[in-house]
């Protein structure tokens, strides 16, 4: 039988999929701000956790979703027929997976709830199971099972909810799994089971534990169950299994009641409810709660708050309203309703990244919580549009992770200012890290007009690693804290502008033998991690070149607001070499490295704390000279001509100092990353952009999986990175890596190559939407593999870039130092039948609906802006043709709490 694809229901992004168990690897996120992080599958598999060391259910990778028998199961013993699973988790039901006559089943899901419906094949029993994580202060997931007799005869049913409780760190899954079960203390209450391990065994040591893992349940009215089977081995029986437990199959009596206590066993929240007789048309509902708490439960409070159908339904409505309101701050309306609804799920993804980090979903089994440095800045791109009230403080806090040597902490904790060097204190440096903070901060400044943020003071991160982690400072001790101190022991603070200058200017001098910035541990592509000595990233040299130019323009913007000088740490003055007596020749690699070494010596082990003033005009000129030198260098030395007549930019040098891209005995080598940043940053001329497009289409575009991250290199490339150990067409080795593909589209739009950019963006949607191949729910995956399957769903930085590109480039709604700019780059197919395309977004504290009217159905390049109205009245604007600007002061004066419509007529 051919699988059906999911389909949208209504206009709120809700979707449904029939026979979902026929698809491998599907899962759905359920999460709240309190820290509960769940994943759920069509057969109620997945996991429930609040962090790496606190898993309520067993940690799973995507392979476990079909290998493991543990799940949120709910059993019904049907008198005269035997055991039946509401999620299909029994050998009997699974044996019918490919049969012509099988149980009807479906998944429905919305923001953020998940419903599985299953119908018994012969007797008319239907089960609906809804799961969600409520927006309360508790780490709790709720589950309601509703049993309905749709048959002609009465049914006598004995229900048993059965959720295994793992109750410990993910590290214990393989290391001392049985030993850590001996720590378990099991407490049976009126409504279920609490498991509180006596100790926690993890990398933090053997510590007294208070965290408690609970599974509770009640009937719809709030009536308590009749008893429990709290021990896994007793529940499944000798020779039994979680998908065919003896206690259910034999309809055994519960082994524990309220007040019982047990120790030293694997636990399960197996809750037995009263036997019920359902007449035709009658229903019975049961509510279960999975909780992670800091200590033992107040069971009566939890029961009152959660364990009734009324409480469940009220919380579900509140949950749906919460997510709709949060996601309602950005919505697209174009000529493709399905695409617009798909974009609502993309809109959710940056929020999920903030809540999950890059961990705690089945494809992200490598994660241990927290986020990386790059994640912080890229996720903020979308949050600026969706949660703008939080962004200023986020940006300010993030800069505290910068070191005085221009590097930064790489792992960020859940609390503001919580930074560490890396996992296990590994001093790894990614050369691209210094580039991202400016891009994100610049977007914030243009959206808000808050240029003064640049002058806000912030501390610097300090640990034992110095000189871009190439050395260790033996004089530093953890007792000194993780903030940079002056020589007299005071905490040093510099402006955010100083932090930005430091990260970009130190990197300018940190070059390899070909004049490009050293690759170090890797750049954006983490898989290029084996060229730390002689590897160079030409791609990110282009990014830093455009950054230096952007910073110079920011300085002039400050000057236009009356700021004539800026203050920097006196040690940094050497970096402004063209306005000091320490000028070096940028053509001489040794002189640049020597200057950087002199700077390092001045900041180790501490700095003076003194500041110097720089004239803004002179500082801006210095930065422009650096940017101009890099631009000229890249155009002259890194532009490739190959034998087939194609031209593009080289992206990398390997650890043998060899140019990576171009003609090669094993085939042409090309990277998409190497093209994106020269195009995006203005390094490539317009003529070069056109040639890059043709080369990308020739060597990287693949009709089956889209735009590959790289062509086939052949071999494992131990002089470049682990990525080439992956099979070609997977992950960082030649897959369609959504992040860079979206950035490629963004770069093309920025440079006016709109039709080409649209083709790139649309390819991602088509690939993701093709369920027969992608096998994923709505949203954008981290990558598409060689078979066209969507991989690493939900948690990907590409979602932020896709939203940003769609809003600021496609629909052309963006800021410029706080004023609203409208510069539509929509193609004809993106307008609806009436010639209208619209986007709703927050700007200047108000909700705006920007509508473009294209009655002539003109394509991009054939229309210009004719008139602009605000709430149906003509509005003053600056500019003409394809780009206009509306003063922020006008928008900020509009009443809040309602949407205001800007209508732009295209002629």
N, C-alpha and C positions, 0 to 999 in steps of 0.2 A: 504493500500500500504506500502511496506517495504521501509524504507529510504535508500538512497544511501549514501555511505561514501564520504568524500572529496577525491580528487585525485590530485597528483602533475602534473603540466604541464611544460614541459621543464626541464632544469637542473639548474634553479636559485631559486628553492624553491617556485615558484608560485603555488597556488592550486586553485581548483574550487569545488563547491558543488552545486548540483542541488536541486531545491525545498528546499532552506535553511530554509524557514519559518516553515517547518515541524519539526524543532528542537528548543527546548526551552532553553533560557539562553545563546545563542551564542553571542559573541561580539568580536570586533577587536580594537586594540589600534592604535591611530593616534597621533603623538607627535612631537615636535621639541625642539631644545636647547633653544629657546627663552622663553619657559615656557607654550606653549599651550598644553593642555592635553585633548584629546578627546577619546571617545569610541563610536563605531558605530555597529549597528546590521544589519541583513539582511533586515529588514524593515525600516532602517535608524533611528532607535531609538538610545538611548544612552545619552551621555552628552558631554558638551563642557565647560572647565574650565581652569583657570590658578592658582587656589588655593582654599583653603577651603572657603574663604570669597569672591570669585569672580567667580561665576558660571554664564555663559552666558545662558545656558539652565538649566532646573530644575535638581537638583541632583537626581540620581537614584541608587537604589539597584537592585540586579538581579531580584527581584520580580516585580519591576516596569516595566521591559522590556516587560512584557506581560499584566500588569494591566493598565499602563498609556497610554493615547491616544496621548500624546505629542511626536512629533518626527520631524525630518527634512523632512517634507512632501513636495511634489511637485505635484500639481494638474494639470490635463488637462481637460478642459471642451470641450467635443467632440460634435460638432454641430450635432443634431439629435439623440444623444445617452446619453449625460449627463456627469457627473463627473467621473473621473478615476484617481487613485493614482499610480504614477510611482513605489511606493514601496509596493503596495498592502494594504495600510492603509485606507481602507474604509470598511464599514460593508458588502457591496455587495461582494467585493473581498474576505474578510475573511470568508464569509459564504460558499465559494467554496473550503475552505482549504482541506476538505476531500472528495471532489467530484471526480468522475472518470475523468471528463473533467474539467480541470482547467487551469489557465494561466501558461504558461511556465516561469520559473524563475530560476535564478542562482546567486551565488556569486562567484567572482574571487578576489583573494587578493595576494599581494606580499609585498615587503619591500619598504615603508610602505604606501600602497595604497589599496583602497577597491572599488570594482565595483559590482553593482547590475544590473542585466539585467532582464527585465520583458516584456512579450508580451501579448497584449490584446487578449482575447480569440476568438473574432469574426472578428475584422476589420483590423487586420494586423499591428496595431501600436506597435512599439517596443521602449522601453525606456532603455537607458544605463545611470546609475548614478555613477560617480566616485567621491570619496572623498579622500582627503589627507591633511596633514598639511605641508606646504612648509618649507624648510630650510632657512628661511629668519629671519630677526631680529624682525618680527612682530608676535604677538600672533594671528594667523589667521588659520582658516580651510577653504578650498576651496571645492566647489561642482560643478560639471558640469553635466547637464542633456542633453542628446542628444535624440531627438525624431525622429524616422525614420518611414516613411510609407512603410511597406512591402506588403500592400494590393494592390488590383486591382483598387480601387476607390480613388478619392481625399478625403482628410480629412481636415476639418476646425477646428482648435484648438485654444483654449484660455488658455495659461499657467499661473499658479499662484504658486510661491514658498511660502511656509508657514512654518516658523520656530519660535516657541514661544520663547520669550526672558524672562528669569527668572530674571537675572540681580541683584543678591545680594548674601549674605552669605548663606551657607548651613544651618546655624542655624535658618534662617528665614523660612525654609520650613514648620516647625510645629509651631514655636513661632512667632506670629505676621505676618503671611503670608499676610493677607489683609492690615494690617497697613503699612507694608513696601512697598506695591504697591503704597501707597499714596505719597511715596517719589519720584516716578518715574517722570522724565521729558523726554518727547518724542520729538525728533527733526526729521522731515521728510526732507530728502535731495533728490537730483535729482536721486540718485541710491538706496535709501533705508531708513532705520530707525536707528537712534542712540538713545539709552536709557542711560541717565546719572542720577542716583538717586541723590537727593539733599544731603542726609545724608547716612551714613552707620551705621546700627544698628547691632552690634555684641559684642563679649566679650571685645573688645577694647574700647567700649563706643560709644556715639553718635557723630560722627565726620563728618565734611564737606567732601563730596565725590567728587572725580574727575574721578574715573574709569568709562569708557563708554563701553557699550555693543552694538554691531552693527550687523545688517544683511543687506547686500547690494546685488544687482543683476544687471545683464546686459545681453543683447543678445550676441551671439558669436562675432559680429562685434564690441562690446563695446557700442552699442546703449542702451540708458537708458530705463527703464520700463516706463509705462504710469501712474502709480500711486500705492498707497498702501492702505491696511486696517491695520492701526497700533494698534488698540485696539482689544484685544482678544474677548470681549463680542460682539462688533459690527461685527467682522469677522465671528464668529460662528453663530450669530443670536439667537433670543430667542428660546430656546428649541433645539438649534443645538449643535454640538460637534466638537472637533478638527478632528475627523475622518469622519465628514459629515457636513462641514460648509456651512451655508446658502449662504455666499458670492460666493462660488464656485458652489454649486448645482444650485443656481438661476442665475449664471453668472452675478452677480451684478456689477455695475460700482464702481471703487475705491472711497473711502471716503476721501482720503488725497492726496495732491500733494506737490511737493517741496516747502519748506518755512513754512509749517504748523507746529504748536507746540501744544502739548497736555500735560496734567498733571494728575497724580493720578490714572492711570489705569494699569492693567496687559497688557503687550505689546506683540505684535507678528510681526515678520518681514514677513508680508504677502504681497508679491510683485507681482503686476499684469503686465504681459508682453503683447505686441501687439498680436492681433489675427493673426494667420498665416494659409495659405492654403498650405498643403503639397500634391503635386502630387505623384503618385506611384514612389517609389525610392528616393524621396527627404527627406532631414533631416533638422532639426533646432536645434541649441544648445543654452544653457543658462548657465551662470556662476553665482554662488552665493558665497558670502564671509561672514564668521562669524568671528568677531573680538572682542578682549578685549584689550582696550588701556588705557593708563594712563590719558587721557583727551579726549576731543572732537577730531574727525577725521579731517585730511586733506583729504577731500573726493576726490578731484581731483587727489591727489597722489595715493590714494588707488585704484581708478578706473584705472589709467594708469598702475599700477603695477600688478593688479590682475583681473580686470573685462573684460576680453576678452578671447576668445578661444585660441588665439595665446599665450597670457601670461600664461594661465592655462597649456597648453601643454608643454611650455618651462620649467615651474616650476616643472611639474610632472617628466619630464626627469631628471632634476637636482636632484629632490628628490630621484628617483630610483638610480641614480648614487651614491649619497651620502651614502645611506644605503648599497648598494652593496660593495662599497669601505670599509666602516667601518666593515662590516661583513666578508669581504674577507680576513681579517688577520688571520682567523682560519677556516679551512675547512677539512673535513674528507672524505676519499675515501676508501671504503671497499668493501666487497662482497655483500652488500645490499644497492643499490642506494636509495631506499625509506628511509632507516634509515639515510643515510648521509644527505639527504635533510631535514628530520625531525630535525636533529642536527643543521641545519642552523637556524631554529626557536628557538631552545634552546640557540643558540649563541646570538640571539637578546635579550633574556629575562634579562640578567644582565644589559644591557644598559637601558632597560625599567625600571628596579628597580632604576637605578640611576636617571632617569628622573621623574618617577612617585612617587618614594618612595614606600610606601605600601598603597597608597590611590588612589582615583580618577578613579578607574575602578569599575564596578557594584558589583563584589563580595567583594570589599574592602571598603564597605560603612562605616566601623568603623574608617577608617583613616581620619586624619585631616591635613595631609601633613607632610613633614619632614620624617626623618628616625630614627630608633632606633639605639642604640649603636652597637648591634650585626650586624645589617644590614650593617653598614659602613664597617666593617672588612670583612664580608663574600662576599659582592658584589665586593670588591677589588680583590678577588681571580681571577675572570674572567677578570676584567678590566686590570689586569697585563699582560694578554695575548693579549687583544684586544685594549686597550688604554694605553700602557705602559708609554707613555710620561707624563701622568697625575698622575701616581701612587705615585711617590716619594713625591710630594707636598701634595697629599691626606693623605698619611700616617703621614707625619709630622704634618699636621693640626689636624688630628684625635686625636693624643696623647694629645692635649690641653684639652681634655675632662676628663682626669684622675684627681681624687682628691688625695690629699696627704695621705688620709687614705686608699687608695687602691681601693676605689669604683670609680664611674664615673657618669657623666651626662648620662641620658638615652634617651633624645630627642635631635636631632641635626637639626639645622636650615639649610637653603639653602646657607648661607654664611659661609666661613671659620671661625672657631673659635666661631660659634654661638651655644651655648649649654645651655640647661636648665635641671633642676632636673627631671622633668616629667610633664605631663599634670596637670594643676591646682596645680602645686608645690607639688605634692604627692611624698614623699621621699621613693620611692620603690627601692630596690636593688635586682638585679638578680645575683645569686652567680656565674654564668658561665661567666659573662662579662669580668672578668680579664683574661680569658684564651685565647680569640680569637685574641687579638692584636699580640701576639707572633707568632701564626700560620701564620697569613697574612704577618707579617714583615719577617719571616723566608723564606717564599716563595719568596718574593721580593729580599731578599739578595741572595738566591740561583740562582734566574733568572738573577740578575744583577751583582753579585759580589760586590755590594756596601755595604760592611761591615761597612764602615765609617758612614753610616746613623745612626748607633747605638749611635754615639757620638754627634749627632746633638742636640743642646739645644731646649727645649720647655717649655712653662709655664704649670701650673696646674690649673684646674678648681676649683673655690671657690664659695660657697654660704653659706647659714646659716646652712646646714646640716653637721654634723661631726660624727666621729666614726661609719663609714658605715651607716650613716643616722639613727643611734639609738638615736642621741642627736641633740640638736640645740644650736648654738652659739649665744647667745643673744647680744654679742658685735659686730656682723657683721651687716652691713647695705648695701643695694644695691648700695649706693653711692661709696662704696669701689671698686666696679667693680667685675667682675667674675674671676679674676686671683688671685692666691695665693700670699700673700705679706709676706715679712720678718718682723721681729719685728721692724725694722727701717723704714718700709713703702715702701720698694723696691719690685718690681715684681721679684719673684723667678723663676729661670729656672733650670731645670735639664736635663741631657741627656735622649734620648729616652730609652737607656739601663736602666737608673735609673727608668723611668716610668714602664718598663717591669718588673724589679726586684720587684718594689713596689707592683704591682698588683698580682704577683704570690706568693711573700713571705708573705705578710700580710694574704692572703687567706690560706696559709699552716697552720697558727696558729689559724684560725677561725673555730674551729671544734666543733662537737657535742659530745654527750656522748659515741658514739661508735667509735670515732676517725676519722670519716669522716667529710668533710667540710659541714658546715651548709647550708641548702637549701635556707634559707631566703625567699625573695619574690617569687622565682621560679628559675629554671635553664633554659636551652634551651627550655624546654617544658613549655611555659607560663601558661599552664593549671594546673601545680602543684604549686598552689599559696596559699594553705591553711595549710601549715606546717612550718610556719616561725619560730616557737620557738624551736621545737625539731626535725624537719625534717632534713634529711641529704641526700646529693646527692653523692652516691658512684660512679655513672657514671662519674661525673665531678671531683671527687677526683682523678680518674684515669687520666683524662685529665691534671690536674694540676701536677700530678706526672711526666708525660712524659714531660710537659713544663719545669719543674725544671731541668730535665736532658738535655733538648735541650739548655737551657740558659747556663748551665755549658760548653757545647760544643762550644757555641757561644763565650764564654769568652776565651776559649783556641784557637779559631780561631783568635780572636783579638790578643792574645799573640803571635801567630805564625807570625803575621804581625808587631811585634815589640812593641806591647803595653804591658807593664809589670804591670800597675796599672789601676784601674778605680776610678772615683770620685763619691761619693754619699753624700747626705745630712747627716750631722753628726747624726741626729736623727734616721736614718735608721740603724745605726750600730748594734743596739740591735737585729735586725732581723737576722743578721749573728751570731747567738748565739754560734755556735761551735768554732768561732775564737775570741770570747770575753770572759769576765769573767761572762757573764749572761746566760751560757748554761743551758738548761732545758732538762728534760726527755721527749722525744716525746711520751712515753707510758702514761704519766700523763696529762690528759685533762686539769686539773686545772692549771698546770704550763704553758701550751701553751697559754691558754686564758689570764693568768696573764701577760705573756710577751707581748702579743698583747695590753693589756690595758696600759701597761707602755709605749709602743710606741705611742698610741693614746694621752696620757697625754702630751707627749713631742711635739706633733704637733698642739695642740689646745691651744690658738686660732691662733697661728702663729708659724713660725719656725725661727731659728737663721739666716739662709742664709749661714752658714758655711758648708764647705764640708770636708770630710776626704778621704784619699786615701786607697784603699784596694789592697793588692797583688792579682793578678788575679788567681794564682794557689790556694791560700787559699780560695778565694771566690768561685771558681769552685768546690773545694772539699766540701765546706759547702753545696752547692746546690745539689751535688751528694748524700751526706748523707741524705738530706731531701727526695730526689727522691727515694732512696733505701729503706728508712723507709716506705714510703707510699706504694711502690710496695710490699714489704714483708707483710705489714699490710693487703692489699687487697687480696693477694693470700691466706693468712692464715685465715682471718676472714670473707670474703665476697663471698667465693666460695660455691655454693649450690649443694647439692645432694638431689634429690627428690625420692619419692617412686617408680616411674617408671624407675628409674635408669639413669635419665638424669642429667647433670651437667651444671651449668652456673654461672655467677656473679649476685649477688643481685645488684639492681640499686639504691634503695632508702630506707630511713626510714621515717615513717609518723610522724605526730605531737604528737602521743602518744609514740613515741620512739620505734615503732614496725617495724621489718623488713618487707618490702613490698612483696618481691618475694618468690616463692617457693610453696609448697603444701598448700592448703587452703580448708576449708570445702565447699566453693562454686566453687572450681576448681583451677587448677594450675595458679598462677599469674607470669607473666613474662613481661619484657619490652625490646624492641629492643635497646633503648638508653643505658641501663645498660650493653649491650654486645659490643656496637660499640667502646667505648673509651678504655676499657681494651684491645681490639684487636688492635685498631689503634695505641695506645701508647706503645705497647710492654709489657703491664702489664700481659696479658695472655701469657702463654707459648704456643709453637706450639701444644702440646698435648691438652691444654685447648681450643685452637681455634677450633680444630676439634670437640671437644665435644660441644662447643657453637653452631657450625653450625648444628649439629644434633638436639640440643635442640630447636633452632630457627625453623628448619624445622618441628619439632613436634608440637610446641605450637603457632607459629606466622605465618607460611607460610599458605596461603589460595589460592587455585587455582583460585578463582573468583576475588579476589582483590589484590593478591600479599602478601607482607610481612607486617603484621599488626604492628602498633607502640606498641601495648600491647595486651595481652590476655584479656578475659572478667574478670573483677574484681568483678562485681556484686555490686549493691548499689552505692550511690553517693559519698562516700569517703570524707566526710567533714574534715577528718583529713589529707587529702593529697592535693586535688585540685579540682577546678571547672570542669576540663576536664571530670571527671567521672559523671558530671551532663548531659553531652551530651549523646545522644543515642549511644550505642556501634556500632562501625563500621563507626563513623562519626568524622571528625576532629581529635583532639588529643586523642580521646578515641577509639583506635582500628582500625582506618582507615589505609590505606596504605599512610603514610605520606612521601612524596617523599624525603624530606630533609634527614631524618634519614635513609631511605632505601638506598639512594645514598651513604651516609657516611658509611653505613654497607658494601656496595660493595667496596668502597674505602679502607676500613680497610682490607677486605679480600685480595684485590690485593696487598696491602702493605706487607702483611704477606705471600705472595706466594700462597694463595688459589685462584688461577686464575679462574679455571673452576667454582668454587662456586661463585666468584665475577661476572663472566660473566652472570651466570644464574640470579643473582639479578638485574643487570643492564638491561638485556634483558627483564625481566618481566615488568619493568617500561615502556619500549618502546611498548611492546605488549599491555599493558593495555591502554596506552594513544592513541595508533593507532586504537584500536578497537572502531570505531566511533559508532557502534550500541549501545554500552554501555557508552562510555566516553562522547559522545556528545560535543566534544571540537575540536577546530582547532589545527593545529600542534604545539607541544610544550609540556613541562612537567608541570602538575598542582601542586598546593601545596599538594593536597591529592586526593586519589580515595575513594569514599564513598562506603557504603555497596552494592549499586546497580552497582558499577563499573563506576559511573559518575565522570568525572574529575572536581574538584572543585577549585575555586580561581585560575583561569588560569592567566598566564603571570607573575604575580608578586610573585616570590618565590625564596628564597635563594638556593633551590635545583638546580636551573639551573647553578649557579656558580660552585657548587660541581660536577655536572654532567660533565660540560665542563672540569674542572680540572682533574677529574678522567679519562675521555676519553683520554685527551692529555698526562698527566704525568704518568698514570698507565697503561692504555690499550695500547696506542701507545708508551708509555715509553719515551716521549720526555720531558726532564726536565733539570733544572739547578742544579749545585752543586758549590756554591761559584763562580758563573759566568761562569763556563765551561759548555758545553753542554754534557748531559748524554743521551745515547740511551739504553733503556732497554725494548724491546718490550715484551708485555704479551698478544699477540693476539692469539685467538684460531683459528682453521683451517677454520671455517665458516666465519671468518672476512676478509679473503683474497678473491679477485675476481677470475674469471675463469682462469686468467693467473697467479695466485699465487701472486698477488701484493696487498699491502695495503699501503696507503699513508696519510699523514697529512701535511697541509700547516699552518705555524705559524710563528710569529715574534720571533726572538731571537737575542740578541746582536745587535739590530738595523737593522737587515736585514730579508727579507722574505725567509724562508726556506721551501722547499718541501722535507720531509723525506719519502722515499719510502723503504718498506721492500719487498724483493723478496723471495718468499717461493715456489720454483718450485716443491718441493716434496710434497706440501700440508701437511706438518707436523703439528701436533697439538702442543700447548704449552707444554713444557717439553721435546719435541722430537727434537727441533731445537736449534742451537746456532748460534752466529754471525760468519760468515766466512770471509767477507771482507767489507770494507767501502770505498766509493768513494765520492768525492766532485766535482760536475760539471764534472763527468766522469773521474776524475783523482784520483789515490790512495791518501789517506790522512793519516797523522799520527794520531794515537789515542792510548789512554791508556786503559788497561783492556782486557778482553777476555770473552769467553763463552757467557753469556747472557747480558753483560753490558759493554759498552765502553764509553770513555770520549774524547771529542774533545776540544782543548784549545779555550777559548773565543777570544784570540788575533787573531787567524786564521780567525774566522768568522767575527770579527769586521773589518778586513781589506778588506772584500769583497765589491764590488761596491753596493751602495744602489740603490733603485729605480727599482730593478729587482729581480726575484725569483732565488734562487740558490738551486740546487738539491743535496741532500745527499742520496745516494743509499746504502742500507745495504742488503747484500746477506746472507740469512739464510741457514744453511746447517744441 
